[in-house]
Amino acid sequence: MAEKEKKARRTENAAQKYWRETTGELRKVSWPTWPEAWRLTQLVLLVMVVMGIFLGLMDLLGREVVTLLIGAK
């Protein structure tokens, strides 16, 4: 029977092997619970807003510095 399994695996094409290995790896994943996923989503959104404000302020500051250096108004 072990020889039969070896032969079956040898005749597997690349797509079958990929699918078998992918599903095997996905079984090992520790998926977050809904409360954990929602908390992490909120954290990502908060970081995006903070970084957006920070980058906007840096752009404004950079524009003002360049305007002062060029002397154009």
N, CA, C and O atoms as a GROMACS GRO file, in nm:
protein
  292
    1MET      N    1   0.082  -0.119   0.000
    1MET     CA    2   0.000   0.000   0.000
    1MET      C    3   0.086   0.126   0.000
    1MET      O    4   0.050   0.226  -0.062
    2ALA      N    5   0.200   0.121   0.069
    2ALA     CA    6   0.289   0.236   0.072
    2ALA      C    7   0.343   0.265  -0.067
    2ALA      O    8   0.360   0.382  -0.104
    3GLU      N    9   0.370   0.161  -0.145
    3GLU     CA   10   0.418   0.180  -0.282
    3GLU      C   11   0.312   0.246  -0.368
    3GLU      O   12   0.343   0.328  -0.454
    4LYS      N   13   0.188   0.210  -0.344
    4LYS     CA   14   0.078   0.268  -0.421
    4LYS      C   15   0.067   0.418  -0.394
    4LYS      O   16   0.044   0.497  -0.486
    5GLU      N   17   0.085   0.459  -0.268
    5GLU     CA   18   0.081   0.601  -0.232
    5GLU      C   19   0.197   0.676  -0.296
    5GLU      O   20   0.180   0.788  -0.343
    6LYS      N   21   0.315   0.616  -0.298
    6LYS     CA   22   0.430   0.680  -0.360
    6LYS      C   23   0.407   0.702  -0.509
    6LYS      O   24   0.439   0.808  -0.562
    7LYS      N   25   0.349   0.599  -0.576
    7LYS     CA   26   0.321   0.612  -0.718
    7LYS      C   27   0.216   0.721  -0.743
    7LYS      O   28   0.226   0.796  -0.840
    8ALA      N   29   0.116   0.730  -0.655
    8ALA     CA   30   0.012   0.831  -0.671
    8ALA      C   31   0.071   0.970  -0.657
    8ALA      O   32   0.032   1.061  -0.731
    9ARG      N   33   0.161   0.988  -0.567
    9ARG     CA   34   0.223   1.120  -0.548
    9ARG      C   35   0.316   1.154  -0.664
    9ARG      O   36   0.331   1.271  -0.699
   10ARG      N   37   0.379   1.055  -0.721
   10ARG     CA   38   0.469   1.082  -0.834
   10ARG      C   39   0.391   1.129  -0.956
   10ARG      O   40   0.443   1.208  -1.035
   11THR      N   41   0.268   1.082  -0.973
   11THR     CA   42   0.191   1.120  -1.091
   11THR      C   43   0.116   1.252  -1.069
   11THR      O   44   0.046   1.299  -1.160
   12GLU      N   45   0.129   1.313  -0.951
   12GLU     CA   46   0.065   1.441  -0.924
   12GLU      C   47   0.125   1.548  -1.012
   12GLU      O   48   0.247   1.555  -1.028
   13ASN      N   49   0.040   1.632  -1.070
   13ASN     CA   50   0.095   1.742  -1.148
   13ASN      C   51   0.124   1.860  -1.055
   13ASN      O   52   0.095   1.853  -0.936
   14ALA      N   53   0.179   1.966  -1.109
   14ALA     CA   54   0.222   2.079  -1.027
   14ALA      C   55   0.104   2.148  -0.959
   14ALA      O   56   0.116   2.191  -0.844
   15ALA      N   57  -0.010   2.158  -1.026
   15ALA     CA   58  -0.126   2.224  -0.967
   15ALA      C   59  -0.180   2.144  -0.849
   15ALA      O   60  -0.217   2.201  -0.746
   16GLN      N   61  -0.185   2.013  -0.863
   16GLN     CA   62  -0.232   1.928  -0.753
   16GLN      C   63  -0.138   1.938  -0.634
   16GLN      O   64  -0.184   1.946  -0.519
   17LYS      N   65  -0.009   1.938  -0.659
   17LYS     CA   66   0.089   1.948  -0.551
   17LYS      C   67   0.075   2.083  -0.480
   17LYS      O   68   0.078   2.090  -0.357
   18TYR      N   69   0.060   2.190  -0.558
   18TYR     CA   70   0.044   2.323  -0.500
   18TYR      C   71  -0.080   2.328  -0.412
   18TYR      O   72  -0.074   2.377  -0.299
   19TRP      N   73  -0.192   2.276  -0.461
   19TRP     CA   74  -0.317   2.278  -0.386
   19TRP      C   75  -0.303   2.197  -0.256
   19TRP      O   76  -0.346   2.243  -0.150
   20ARG      N   77  -0.244   2.079  -0.263
   20ARG     CA   78  -0.227   1.994  -0.146
   20ARG      C   79  -0.139   2.062  -0.041
   20ARG      O   80  -0.171   2.060   0.078
   21GLU      N   81  -0.028   2.122  -0.085
   21GLU     CA   82   0.062   2.189   0.009
   21GLU      C   83  -0.002   2.315   0.068
   21GLU      O   84   0.017   2.345   0.186
   22THR      N   85  -0.077   2.389  -0.013
   22THR     CA   86  -0.142   2.512   0.035
   22THR      C   87  -0.247   2.480   0.140
   22THR      O   88  -0.252   2.545   0.244
   23THR      N   89  -0.332   2.382   0.113
   23THR     CA   90  -0.435   2.348   0.211
   23THR      C   91  -0.371   2.294   0.339
   23THR      O   92  -0.422   2.318   0.448
   24GLY      N   93  -0.262   2.222   0.326
   24GLY     CA   94  -0.192   2.174   0.444
   24GLY      C   95  -0.138   2.288   0.530
   24GLY      O   96  -0.146   2.283   0.653
   25GLU      N   97  -0.083   2.389   0.465
   25GLU     CA   98  -0.031   2.504   0.539
   25GLU      C   99  -0.143   2.586   0.602
   25GLU      O  100  -0.128   2.636   0.714
   26LEU      N  101  -0.256   2.601   0.532
   26LEU     CA  102  -0.367   2.678   0.586
   26LEU      C  103  -0.429   2.612   0.709
   26LEU      O  104  -0.487   2.681   0.793
   27ARG      N  105  -0.416   2.482   0.720
   27ARG     CA  106  -0.466   2.413   0.840
   27ARG      C  107  -0.382   2.448   0.963
   27ARG      O  108  -0.429   2.439   1.076
   28LYS      N  109  -0.257   2.487   0.940
   28LYS     CA  110  -0.167   2.520   1.051
   28LYS      C  111  -0.183   2.663   1.101
   28LYS      O  112  -0.132   2.697   1.208
   29VAL      N  113  -0.254   2.748   1.026
   29VAL     CA  114  -0.266   2.890   1.059
   29VAL      C  115  -0.353   2.909   1.182
   29VAL      O  116  -0.455   2.843   1.199
   30SER      N  117  -0.311   3.000   1.268
   30SER     CA  118  -0.390   3.037   1.384
   30SER      C  119  -0.468   3.162   1.347
   30SER      O  120  -0.415   3.273   1.351
   31TRP      N  121  -0.596   3.145   1.311
   31TRP     CA  122  -0.677   3.256   1.265
   31TRP      C  123  -0.726   3.339   1.384
   31TRP      O  124  -0.757   3.282   1.489
   32PRO      N  125  -0.732   3.472   1.372
   32PRO     CA  126  -0.778   3.556   1.483
   32PRO      C  127  -0.930   3.543   1.501
   32PRO      O  128  -1.002   3.510   1.408
   33THR      N  129  -0.975   3.569   1.622
   33THR     CA  130  -1.118   3.571   1.648
   33THR      C  131  -1.174   3.702   1.592
   33THR      O  132  -1.097   3.792   1.558
   34TRP      N  133  -1.307   3.714   1.583
   34TRP     CA  134  -1.367   3.837   1.532
   34TRP      C  135  -1.332   3.958   1.616
   34TRP      O  136  -1.300   4.063   1.560
   35PRO      N  137  -1.337   3.949   1.751
   35PRO     CA  138  -1.297   4.067   1.829
   35PRO      C  139  -1.151   4.108   1.805
   35PRO      O  140  -1.120   4.226   1.799
   36GLU      N  141  -1.064   4.009   1.792
   36GLU     CA  142  -0.923   4.040   1.763
   36GLU      C  143  -0.909   4.106   1.626
   36GLU      O  144  -0.836   4.204   1.612
   37ALA      N  145  -0.978   4.053   1.527
   37ALA     CA  146  -0.970   4.109   1.392
   37ALA      C  147  -1.024   4.252   1.390
   37ALA      O  148  -0.966   4.338   1.323
   38TRP      N  149  -1.134   4.279   1.461
   38TRP     CA  150  -1.190   4.414   1.464
   38TRP      C  151  -1.096   4.510   1.535
   38TRP      O  152  -1.079   4.623   1.490
   39ARG      N  153  -1.034   4.466   1.645
   39ARG     CA  154  -0.940   4.551   1.718
   39ARG      C  155  -0.820   4.585   1.631
   39ARG      O  156  -0.775   4.699   1.629
   40LEU      N  157  -0.768   4.487   1.560
   40LEU     CA  158  -0.654   4.511   1.472
   40LEU      C  159  -0.692   4.601   1.354
   40LEU      O  160  -0.610   4.683   1.310
   41THR      N  161  -0.813   4.587   1.303
   41THR     CA  162  -0.861   4.673   1.195
   41THR      C  163  -0.868   4.818   1.243
   41THR      O  164  -0.827   4.909   1.172
   42GLN      N  165  -0.920   4.839   1.364
   42GLN     CA  166  -0.926   4.973   1.420
   42GLN      C  167  -0.786   5.032   1.436
   42GLN      O  168  -0.765   5.150   1.410
   43LEU      N  169  -0.692   4.950   1.480
   43LEU     CA  170  -0.555   4.996   1.496
   43LEU      C  171  -0.495   5.039   1.362
   43LEU      O  172  -0.430   5.143   1.354
   44VAL      N  173  -0.518   4.960   1.259
   44VAL     CA  174  -0.467   4.994   1.125
   44VAL      C  175  -0.528   5.126   1.077
   44VAL      O  176  -0.457   5.212   1.024
   45LEU      N  177  -0.659   5.142   1.096
   45LEU     CA  178  -0.724   5.267   1.054
   45LEU      C  179  -0.669   5.387   1.130
   45LEU      O  180  -0.646   5.492   1.072
   46LEU      N  181  -0.648   5.371   1.260
   46LEU     CA  182  -0.592   5.479   1.340
   46LEU      C  183  -0.452   5.518   1.292
   46LEU      O  184  -0.422   5.636   1.277
   47VAL      N  185  -0.368   5.420   1.267
   47VAL     CA  186  -0.233   5.447   1.219
   47VAL      C  187  -0.238   5.517   1.083
   47VAL      O  188  -0.158   5.607   1.057
   48MET      N  189  -0.331   5.476   0.996
   48MET     CA  190  -0.344   5.541   0.865
   48MET      C  191  -0.382   5.688   0.880
   48MET      O  192  -0.327   5.773   0.810
   49VAL      N  193  -0.475   5.718   0.970
   49VAL     CA  194  -0.517   5.857   0.990
   49VAL      C  195  -0.402   5.940   1.046
   49VAL      O  196  -0.376   6.050   1.000
   50VAL      N  197  -0.335   5.886   1.148
   50VAL     CA  198  -0.224   5.958   1.210
   50VAL      C  199  -0.113   5.983   1.108
   50VAL      O  200  -0.059   6.094   1.101
   51MET      N  201  -0.078   5.882   1.029
   51MET     CA  202   0.027   5.900   0.929
   51MET      C  203  -0.016   5.997   0.819
   51MET      O  204   0.066   6.072   0.768
   52GLY      N  205  -0.143   5.996   0.783
   52GLY     CA  206  -0.194   6.090   0.684
   52GLY      C  207  -0.180   6.234   0.732
   52GLY      O  208  -0.138   6.322   0.658
   53ILE      N  209  -0.217   6.256   0.858
   53ILE     CA  210  -0.203   6.391   0.916
   53ILE      C  211  -0.056   6.431   0.922
   53ILE      O  212  -0.020   6.543   0.885
   54PHE      N  213   0.029   6.340   0.970
   54PHE     CA  214   0.173   6.367   0.980
   54PHE      C  215   0.233   6.402   0.844
   54PHE      O  216   0.305   6.500   0.830
   55LEU      N  217   0.202   6.320   0.743
   55LEU     CA  218   0.258   6.345   0.609
   55LEU      C  219   0.203   6.473   0.549
   55LEU      O  220   0.274   6.544   0.478
   56GLY      N  221   0.076   6.504   0.576
   56GLY     CA  222   0.018   6.630   0.528
   56GLY      C  223   0.088   6.749   0.590
   56GLY      O  224   0.116   6.847   0.520
   57LEU      N  225   0.116   6.743   0.719
   57LEU     CA  226   0.187   6.852   0.787
   57LEU      C  227   0.330   6.866   0.735
   57LEU      O  228   0.380   6.977   0.717
   58MET      N  229   0.397   6.752   0.712
   58MET     CA  230   0.533   6.758   0.658
   58MET      C  231   0.533   6.818   0.518
   58MET      O  232   0.625   6.892   0.483
   59ASP      N  233   0.432   6.789   0.438
   59ASP     CA  234   0.420   6.846   0.304
   59ASP      C  235   0.399   6.997   0.314
   59ASP      O  236   0.462   7.074   0.240
   60LEU      N  237   0.312   7.039   0.403
   60LEU     CA  238   0.287   7.181   0.423
   60LEU      C  239   0.413   7.254   0.468
   60LEU      O  240   0.445   7.361   0.417
   61LEU      N  241   0.484   7.196   0.563
   61LEU     CA  242   0.608   7.254   0.612
   61LEU      C  243   0.713   7.261   0.500
   61LEU      O  244   0.780   7.363   0.484
   62GLY      N  245   0.725   7.155   0.424
   62GLY     CA  246   0.821   7.153   0.314
   62GLY      C  247   0.789   7.257   0.209
   62GLY      O  248   0.879   7.322   0.156
   63ARG      N  249   0.661   7.273   0.178
   63ARG     CA  250   0.620   7.373   0.081
   63ARG      C  251   0.653   7.514   0.129
   63ARG      O  252   0.698   7.598   0.052
   64GLU      N  253   0.630   7.540   0.258
   64GLU     CA  254   0.661   7.672   0.314
   64GLU      C  255   0.811   7.699   0.312
   64GLU      O  256   0.854   7.810   0.283
   65VAL      N  257   0.892   7.597   0.344
   65VAL     CA  258   1.038   7.615   0.342
   65VAL      C  259   1.086   7.644   0.201
   65VAL      O  260   1.168   7.733   0.182
   66VAL      N  261   1.036   7.572   0.104
   66VAL     CA  262   1.076   7.595  -0.035
   66VAL      C  263   1.032   7.734  -0.080
   66VAL      O  264   1.107   7.803  -0.150
   67THR      N  265   0.913   7.776  -0.040
   67THR     CA  266   0.864   7.909  -0.077
   67THR      C  267   0.953   8.016  -0.017
   67THR      O  268   0.984   8.115  -0.084
   68LEU      N  269   0.995   7.999   0.108
   68LEU     CA  270   1.086   8.097   0.171
   68LEU      C  271   1.221   8.100   0.104
   68LEU      O  272   1.278   8.208   0.087
   69LEU      N  273   1.274   7.984   0.064
   69LEU     CA  274   1.405   7.978   0.000
   69LEU      C  275   1.402   8.041  -0.139
   69LEU      O  276   1.496   8.109  -0.179
   70ILE      N  277   1.295   8.017  -0.212
   70ILE     CA  278   1.284   8.074  -0.347
   70ILE      C  279   1.250   8.222  -0.340
   70ILE      O  280   1.295   8.301  -0.423
   71GLY      N  281   1.171   8.259  -0.243
   71GLY     CA  282   1.132   8.397  -0.230
   71GLY      C  283   1.010   8.434  -0.310
   71GLY      O  284   0.979   8.552  -0.326
   72ALA      N  285   0.941   8.335  -0.362
   72ALA     CA  286   0.820   8.364  -0.441
   72ALA      C  287   0.697   8.354  -0.351
   72ALA      O  288   0.689   8.268  -0.262
   73LYS      N  289   0.604   8.443  -0.377
   73LYS     CA  290   0.478   8.438  -0.300
   73LYS      C  291   0.361   8.448  -0.390
   73LYS      O  292   0.247   8.446  -0.344
   0.00000   0.00000   0.00000
